[in-house]
Amino acid sequence: MGFLKNQQVNVAIRLLAWQYERNGQQLPERALLEGHARQLVDDAHRIARERGGNVIVILKQMVAQARRK
């Protein structure tokens, strides 16, 4: 995995952790959180390829929607 994608995964982990804390939920273990973040980054890249757009903006939207469910 490249440098930029690793950075995007780190951003996704921070966004997920922030959402968990904001909702008063306990953080899952690091491996689960990282797996979820990697999946979100992959999905964000797919959406960006299909529709265009900024991966980070898409990630923020996806994390916000995922935590509402």
C-alpha positions as CSV (number, residue, x, y, z in Angstrom):
1,M,0.0,0.0,0.0
2,G,1.3,3.4,-0.9
3,F,2.1,6.3,1.4
4,L,-1.1,8.3,0.5
5,K,-3.4,5.4,1.0
6,N,-1.8,4.7,4.4
7,Q,-2.4,8.3,5.3
8,Q,-6.0,8.0,4.2
9,V,-6.4,4.9,6.3
10,N,-5.0,6.8,9.3
11,V,-7.5,9.7,8.7
12,A,-10.3,7.2,8.5
13,I,-9.2,5.6,11.8
14,R,-9.2,9.0,13.5
15,L,-12.7,9.8,12.0
16,L,-14.1,6.5,13.2
17,A,-12.6,6.9,16.6
18,W,-14.0,10.4,16.9
19,Q,-17.5,9.2,15.9
20,Y,-17.3,6.4,18.5
21,E,-16.3,8.8,21.2
22,R,-18.9,11.3,20.1
23,N,-21.6,8.7,20.4
24,G,-20.4,7.5,23.8
25,Q,-19.4,4.1,22.5
26,Q,-16.4,2.1,23.4
27,L,-13.7,1.8,20.6
28,P,-13.4,-1.6,19.1
29,E,-9.9,-3.2,19.2
30,R,-7.4,-1.6,16.8
31,A,-7.4,-4.5,14.3
32,L,-11.2,-4.2,13.8
33,L,-11.0,-0.4,13.6
34,E,-8.2,-0.6,11.0
35,G,-10.0,-3.2,8.9
36,H,-13.1,-1.0,8.9
37,A,-11.0,2.0,7.9
38,R,-9.3,0.1,5.1
39,Q,-12.7,-0.9,3.7
40,L,-14.0,2.6,3.9
41,V,-10.9,3.9,2.1
42,D,-11.3,1.3,-0.7
43,D,-14.9,2.2,-1.1
44,A,-14.1,5.9,-1.1
45,H,-11.6,5.3,-3.9
46,R,-14.1,3.3,-5.9
47,I,-16.7,6.1,-5.5
48,A,-14.2,8.7,-6.5
49,R,-13.3,6.8,-9.6
50,E,-16.9,6.3,-10.6
51,R,-18.3,9.7,-9.8
52,G,-15.3,11.9,-9.3
53,G,-14.5,13.8,-6.1
54,N,-12.1,14.0,-3.3
55,V,-11.4,10.8,-1.4
56,I,-11.2,12.5,2.0
57,V,-14.5,14.3,1.6
58,I,-16.1,11.0,0.5
59,L,-14.5,9.3,3.6
60,K,-16.0,12.0,5.9
61,Q,-19.4,11.5,4.5
62,M,-19.2,7.7,4.6
63,V,-18.0,7.7,8.3
64,A,-20.9,10.1,9.2
65,Q,-23.4,7.8,7.5
66,A,-21.9,4.6,9.0
67,R,-22.2,5.8,12.5
68,R,-25.8,6.9,12.1
69,K,-26.9,3.4,11.4
